[in-house]
Amino acid sequence: MTIRGKKVVLRPVRLDDAPRFVAWFNNPSVNRYLHIRKLTLPEEKQWVKTRKKERPQTTFAIDTSEGIHVGSTSLILDKRNNNASFGIMIGEPRYWGRGLGSETVQLMLDLAFRKMKLHRVELKVYSYNPRARKVYIRAGFCNEGIKREHVRFGGKYHDVHMMSILQREWLE
């Protein structure tokens, strides 16, 4: 499945995406916002193969409308409770602040709530990523709580904000 917006195209991940993922996950300016710190090419190729097999409809590469691969996004489903955990990475820093993440969030929430009929989507965001938190708040996510000093990065402990949005809130 491919999902098209004005600025981004969400497409299935491919094996040839793996080297870019590895470069992003090993880039300190990118991985400071992620739970993954270091990754090898064989590990990433295995991840791509697994996602293509297990979650082809909920894991996407993010391309610009010009076809430049800049990141990835996914919904990890909790089928029993009709919920999902959301994740996004814009791995190319030169594309930060251009609205690609904002549009991706909107497209993924539309997929989750209108097409998949999920009840709830949740996410985690680090306290030192206020730009992402603003995007999520603008999209309608609510703050649910804070895991205090939950992650260690750069020799310091940081809070993790727990956020969610319900289907009825998205559809309003």
BAKOLPA-546442 format. One record per residue (C-alpha): residue in one letter; x, y, z. Coordinates in nm, 2 decimals. Layout:
% BAKOLPA-546442
<res a	X X	Y Y	Z Z>
...
% end
This chain:
% BAKOLPA-546442
<res m	X 0.00	Y 0.00	Z 0.00>
<res t	X 0.12	Y 0.35	Z -0.08>
<res i	X -0.02	Y 0.66	Z 0.08>
<res r	X 0.02	Y 1.00	Z -0.09>
<res g	X 0.01	Y 1.34	Z 0.07>
<res k	X 0.11	Y 1.68	Z -0.07>
<res k	X 0.47	Y 1.67	Z 0.07>
<res v	X 0.53	Y 1.30	Z 0.14>
<res v	X 0.47	Y 0.96	Z -0.01>
<res l	X 0.44	Y 0.67	Z 0.24>
<res r	X 0.55	Y 0.35	Z 0.07>
<res p	X 0.64	Y 0.00	Z 0.17>
<res v	X 1.00	Y -0.04	Z 0.31>
<res r	X 1.24	Y -0.21	Z 0.07>
<res l	X 1.57	Y -0.39	Z 0.13>
<res d	X 1.76	Y -0.12	Z -0.05>
<res d	X 1.64	Y 0.13	Z 0.22>
<res a	X 1.85	Y -0.05	Z 0.48>
<res p	X 2.18	Y 0.14	Z 0.42>
<res r	X 2.01	Y 0.47	Z 0.47>
<res f	X 1.84	Y 0.35	Z 0.79>
<res v	X 2.18	Y 0.24	Z 0.93>
<res a	X 2.33	Y 0.58	Z 0.85>
<res w	X 2.05	Y 0.76	Z 1.03>
<res f	X 2.05	Y 0.53	Z 1.33>
<res n	X 2.43	Y 0.57	Z 1.36>
<res n	X 2.41	Y 0.95	Z 1.32>
<res p	X 2.42	Y 1.11	Z 1.67>
<res s	X 2.21	Y 1.41	Z 1.56>
<res v	X 1.93	Y 1.17	Z 1.46>
<res n	X 1.96	Y 0.89	Z 1.71>
<res r	X 1.94	Y 1.12	Z 2.01>
<res y	X 1.56	Y 1.13	Z 1.94>
<res l	X 1.53	Y 0.75	Z 1.90>
<res h	X 1.55	Y 0.45	Z 2.13>
<res i	X 1.80	Y 0.29	Z 1.88>
<res r	X 2.16	Y 0.41	Z 1.92>
<res k	X 2.37	Y 0.19	Z 1.70>
<res l	X 2.28	Y -0.05	Z 1.42>
<res t	X 2.46	Y -0.27	Z 1.17>
<res l	X 2.36	Y -0.33	Z 0.81>
<res p	X 2.28	Y -0.70	Z 0.87>
<res e	X 2.05	Y -0.61	Z 1.16>
<res e	X 1.87	Y -0.35	Z 0.96>
<res k	X 1.82	Y -0.58	Z 0.66>
<res q	X 1.67	Y -0.84	Z 0.90>
<res w	X 1.44	Y -0.56	Z 1.04>
<res v	X 1.32	Y -0.47	Z 0.69>
<res k	X 1.26	Y -0.84	Z 0.60>
<res t	X 1.06	Y -0.89	Z 0.92>
<res r	X 0.85	Y -0.57	Z 0.87>
<res k	X 0.77	Y -0.66	Z 0.51>
<res k	X 0.65	Y -1.00	Z 0.62>
<res e	X 0.48	Y -0.93	Z 0.95>
<res r	X 0.35	Y -0.57	Z 0.92>
<res p	X 0.34	Y -0.47	Z 0.55>
<res q	X 0.04	Y -0.25	Z 0.60>
<res t	X 0.16	Y -0.05	Z 0.89>
<res t	X 0.54	Y 0.01	Z 0.83>
<res f	X 0.63	Y 0.27	Z 0.57>
<res a	X 0.93	Y 0.45	Z 0.42>
<res i	X 0.88	Y 0.82	Z 0.40>
<res d	X 0.97	Y 0.98	Z 0.07>
<res t	X 0.94	Y 1.34	Z -0.03>
<res s	X 0.70	Y 1.41	Z -0.31>
<res e	X 1.01	Y 1.43	Z -0.53>
<res g	X 1.10	Y 1.07	Z -0.44>
<res i	X 1.38	Y 1.13	Z -0.19>
<res h	X 1.38	Y 0.88	Z 0.10>
<res v	X 1.39	Y 1.08	Z 0.42>
<res g	X 1.26	Y 0.85	Z 0.70>
<res s	X 1.02	Y 0.59	Z 0.82>
<res t	X 0.70	Y 0.56	Z 1.02>
<res s	X 0.50	Y 0.27	Z 1.17>
<res l	X 0.20	Y 0.16	Z 1.37>
<res i	X 0.27	Y -0.13	Z 1.60>
<res l	X -0.07	Y -0.29	Z 1.65>
<res d	X -0.23	Y -0.42	Z 1.97>
<res k	X -0.51	Y -0.61	Z 1.80>
<res r	X -0.66	Y -0.74	Z 2.12>
<res n	X -0.73	Y -0.38	Z 2.24>
<res n	X -0.77	Y -0.23	Z 1.89>
<res n	X -0.49	Y 0.02	Z 1.96>
<res a	X -0.15	Y 0.10	Z 1.81>
<res s	X 0.18	Y 0.26	Z 1.91>
<res f	X 0.30	Y 0.52	Z 1.67>
<res g	X 0.66	Y 0.59	Z 1.56>
<res i	X 0.82	Y 0.83	Z 1.31>
<res m	X 1.17	Y 0.92	Z 1.21>
<res i	X 1.28	Y 1.19	Z 0.97>
<res g	X 1.64	Y 1.07	Z 0.93>
<res e	X 1.76	Y 1.34	Z 0.70>
<res p	X 1.83	Y 1.65	Z 0.92>
<res r	X 1.82	Y 1.88	Z 0.62>
<res y	X 1.45	Y 1.80	Z 0.59>
<res w	X 1.36	Y 1.88	Z 0.95>
<res g	X 1.12	Y 2.17	Z 0.99>
<res r	X 0.97	Y 2.14	Z 0.65>
<res g	X 0.64	Y 1.99	Z 0.76>
<res l	X 0.71	Y 1.63	Z 0.64>
<res g	X 0.67	Y 1.49	Z 0.99>
<res s	X 0.35	Y 1.68	Z 1.05>
<res e	X 0.20	Y 1.55	Z 0.72>
<res t	X 0.31	Y 1.20	Z 0.80>
<res v	X 0.15	Y 1.21	Z 1.14>
<res q	X -0.18	Y 1.32	Z 0.98>
<res l	X -0.16	Y 1.05	Z 0.71>
<res m	X -0.09	Y 0.78	Z 0.96>
<res l	X -0.37	Y 0.89	Z 1.19>
<res d	X -0.61	Y 0.89	Z 0.90>
<res l	X -0.49	Y 0.53	Z 0.82>
<res a	X -0.53	Y 0.43	Z 1.19>
<res f	X -0.87	Y 0.58	Z 1.25>
<res r	X -1.06	Y 0.59	Z 0.92>
<res k	X -0.92	Y 0.29	Z 0.74>
<res m	X -0.82	Y 0.05	Z 1.02>
<res k	X -1.09	Y 0.17	Z 1.26>
<res l	X -0.85	Y 0.17	Z 1.56>
<res h	X -0.97	Y 0.31	Z 1.89>
<res r	X -0.65	Y 0.46	Z 2.02>
<res v	X -0.30	Y 0.56	Z 1.90>
<res e	X -0.02	Y 0.62	Z 2.15>
<res l	X 0.34	Y 0.74	Z 2.14>
<res k	X 0.64	Y 0.82	Z 2.35>
<res v	X 0.85	Y 1.14	Z 2.30>
<res y	X 1.16	Y 1.25	Z 2.48>
<res s	X 1.15	Y 1.57	Z 2.69>
<res y	X 1.44	Y 1.72	Z 2.49>
<res n	X 1.24	Y 1.69	Z 2.16>
<res p	X 0.99	Y 1.98	Z 2.20>
<res r	X 0.95	Y 2.02	Z 1.83>
<res a	X 0.80	Y 1.67	Z 1.80>
<res r	X 0.58	Y 1.73	Z 2.10>
<res k	X 0.44	Y 2.04	Z 1.93>
<res v	X 0.36	Y 1.84	Z 1.62>
<res y	X 0.18	Y 1.58	Z 1.82>
<res i	X -0.02	Y 1.84	Z 2.02>
<res r	X -0.12	Y 2.01	Z 1.70>
<res a	X -0.24	Y 1.67	Z 1.56>
<res g	X -0.46	Y 1.63	Z 1.87>
<res f	X -0.26	Y 1.41	Z 2.09>
<res c	X -0.31	Y 1.46	Z 2.47>
<res n	X -0.04	Y 1.43	Z 2.74>
<res e	X -0.11	Y 1.12	Z 2.95>
<res g	X 0.18	Y 1.14	Z 3.18>
<res i	X 0.56	Y 1.15	Z 3.22>
<res k	X 0.80	Y 0.87	Z 3.29>
<res r	X 1.04	Y 1.07	Z 3.50>
<res e	X 1.41	Y 1.03	Z 3.41>
<res h	X 1.33	Y 0.72	Z 3.21>
<res v	X 1.61	Y 0.74	Z 2.95>
<res r	X 1.98	Y 0.81	Z 2.98>
<res f	X 2.14	Y 1.00	Z 2.70>
<res g	X 2.45	Y 1.22	Z 2.69>
<res g	X 2.53	Y 1.13	Z 3.05>
<res k	X 2.20	Y 1.26	Z 3.18>
<res y	X 1.86	Y 1.12	Z 3.26>
<res h	X 1.56	Y 1.26	Z 3.07>
<res d	X 1.18	Y 1.23	Z 3.10>
<res v	X 0.97	Y 1.06	Z 2.85>
<res h	X 0.62	Y 1.20	Z 2.77>
<res m	X 0.34	Y 0.96	Z 2.71>
<res m	X 0.08	Y 1.09	Z 2.46>
<res s	X -0.23	Y 0.95	Z 2.30>
<res i	X -0.53	Y 1.03	Z 2.07>
<res l	X -0.86	Y 0.85	Z 2.05>
<res q	X -1.05	Y 0.78	Z 1.73>
<res r	X -1.34	Y 1.01	Z 1.84>
<res e	X -1.10	Y 1.29	Z 1.91>
<res w	X -0.95	Y 1.25	Z 1.56>
<res l	X -1.28	Y 1.24	Z 1.39>
<res e	X -1.42	Y 1.56	Z 1.56>
% end
